[in-house]
Amino acid sequence: MVKIIAAAPSLAGPLLRLHFHDCFVNGCDASVLLESTEGNVAEKDAKPNKSLRGFGSVERVKAKLEAACPGVVSCADVLTLMSRDAVVLAKGPNWPVALGRRDGRASSATEASNELPPARPTATSLCLSRYSPPRGSTSRTSSSSPAHTPSSMLSEMDPGSYKTFDTSYYGHVAKRRGFFRSDAALLTDDTTRDYVQRVATGKFDAEFFNDFSESMIKMGNVGVLTGAEREIRKKCHVLN
């Protein structure tokens, strides 16, 4: 991962976004990595996923793992770990990743189109909002929205910060300079507005990092397949 991000620093965001889009449809089972076949159009080719990147990097890491310890680490675990490491290498928070996931055998573009928000830029923010753990407030929704910061996709959504995971996103939103409707929506609720304005001061980075980490842990455990369920793929883009 160090070599991957060093060679392509802007790939940190796309790898994180790839993980979001995988977990958003039937859980974190690496189904987003599967290629379409003659009889099936996979999630990867659904309209909301057309701009996803990072597939080649996942395959590279998986190939090295298979060479060292074949049939042990699933593609679902690889993608979850890579998304965490991408954030860390972009100077973001670290969090523990539970392992033992199995890879799903089904991947449907129709399901992806139905489950993922149709507007590409807002998908990442809505994803963590959906899986954020409740704690008596909506701060988890606010903390998930900076998925925009690392998820640069194909353009800079947070000017000057698309290669670094930080809280500058909140400064733009607090000044009503957000790019998307979901950004503006954070200012319409009293709780989320207070959270945005507090983090925007730059004095609560540790609080935000902790909130984001908790949200990522929860999302990474959604719909996990374990034990004899499904399989551990040899190559992430195709079933065994």
N, C-alpha and C positions, 0 to 999 in steps of 0.2 A: 504493500500500500504506500509505503514511503516513496518508492520509485515511481509508482503510478501518479501520485499527486504532485511529485516534484516535476515530472514530465508534463503534466497537464493540471495545473492548480485549479482551473475552472471546472474540473470534473467532479469536485467534491459535492457540489450542489446536485448535479444530475444523479449521482449515486444515491444520495439521500432521497431524492424524489422517486427513484426506481423502487426503493424499499417501500415508500409510502404507497405507491400505486399497486405494489404486490399485495400488501396487507389489506388494502381497501377492498379487494375483491376476494371473498372466500378465505380471508386470513393470510398469514405469512407462510406460504407454501411454495414459493418460487414459480408459481404458475405464469407469472408475467414474463418469465425468461423463455418459455417454450415457443418454438416456431410453429407457424400454421402448417397444416398438412393438407393433402388433397381433399380429405373429408371434413376438415375442421378449420375454421378461422380462429386463431388464438387471440388472447388478450393483447398481446404485443401489437397486433394489427388493428385494434379498436381505435376509433378516431381520437379519443382523449389520450391515447398512448403513443400516437405517431411521433411525438417530439422527444420521447424518452431516449436517453443515451447511457452509455456505460456497460452495455451488454458484453462487449469484447473484453473489458477489464475483468468482469466477473468470470468469464470463461478462462482467462489467463490464470487467475488465482485458483480456480477450481482444478485446472489441469495440473498445477504444481502440487496441490494437495492430493490428488489422485495418484500422482507419481510417488509421493512419499508414503501415503497411507490410504490405499484404494478402498472405496466403499465405506468410509468412516464419517466424513463430514458432508452433510447435505448441501445442496445449492441454497436452500432456505437459510441455513446457518451462515453460509458464506456471504450471502447478500446482507443479512442482518449485521454481521460483524463488519463488513466493508462500509456500510452506511455509518456505523458508530465511529470507525477509524477515520472515515472521511471528515467527520465533524471535528474529531480531536486534532487531526492534522491541519484543519482550517482554524485552529486556535479556539475551538469550542469546548464544551464540557465532555467529560468521560462518564460512562455508566456501565454497570455490569450487564453482560449479555448471557442469559441462560441458553445452553446448547441442547441438542438432541432432537431438533425438528426433523421431520421427514418431508420429502418433496411430493407435491400433489401430482396427480396424473391427468387432471382435467384443466382445460384452459379455454375459455369462451370469450370471443370478442363481444358477443351480445351481452353477456353478463357484465363485462367491463364497461360497456357503453351505458348500461342501465344503472350501475353502481357508482361510477365515477361522475363527478360534476362535468357538464358539457364544456364549460369554459376552461380552457387549459390553465391559465395562470392561477385560478383560485383553487384548483384541485388539492394542492399540497397543504394550504392553510386549513381547508375544510376537513382534510383527512385526520390530522391530529386533534382537531376540535371534536370530531366524532368519537375518538378513542381516549380523550383526556380523562383522567380519573377525577371524580368529584371530590371536593374538599370543602363543601359548604360555601363555595363561591365560584365565580366563573374565571378566575385567574388562569386556569389551565387552558381555557380557550384562547386567552390573550397570549399565553406563553407559546402556544403552538403556532401562532401566526407567523413568527419569524422564520418559519420554514422557508419563507420567501428569501431570506438573507442568503443561506447557502444554496438554495435551489435556483441557481441562475438560469437554468435551462439554456436557451440559445441567446439570451440577451441579459443585460444587467437590469435586474428589477429593483436593486437597492444600490444606487450610484455610489461608486467608490468602495463598496463592501462586498462585491460579488465573489471574492476569493477568500474572504474571512468571515467566520461566524462571530458576530458581535451584536450589540444592541442598538446600532445606529438606525436600524429599521424603525424603531419606536420614535426616534427623533423626527423622521419624515412623517410618520402617521400623526404624531402629536401636532405637527404644523400643517396637517391636512395636505400633505404632499404624497400620500400613498398612491399606488398605481391602480388598485382594484377596488371593487365595491366592498369586498370583504374587509379591506383596510379601513375604509370609511365607517363600516358598521361597528368597528371596535369603539368608536367614539360616541355611539348612540346609546350605549348602556352605561349606567353609572359605574358599575363595578369594573367592567373592562376598560372604561375610559380612565378611571383612577389608576388602574394597573399600568396602562400605556403611558400615562403622564408621569407616573413614578419612575418607571424603568427608563423613560426618555431622559431623565436627569443625568444618567450615567453613573448613579450612585448605588444601583441595585443589580449590578451584573451578576453577582453571586446568586441572588434570589432567582433571577431569570434562568440562569444555567441549571439550577436545581429543579425548577419547575419543568423546564424543557426535558431534562433527563428523565424525570418521573413519567412524563407523557410518552417518551420514546420506549421506556421499559414496558409500559402498559400496551402500547401499540404492537410491540414486538412479540407479545404473547397472545395476540388475537388469532383464533382459529388454528392453533398449532396442531400438527399431526405428529404423533409420537409412536414409539414401539413398532409393532407390526403394521401399523397404518401406512399405506402408500409405499414409497421407496426412497432410496438414496441414489439419485441419478449419477451416472458416470460422466455425462456431459449435460450442462444445464439447459441447452436449447432443444434437447430431444429426450424422449422417454427411453428407458432401458430396453 
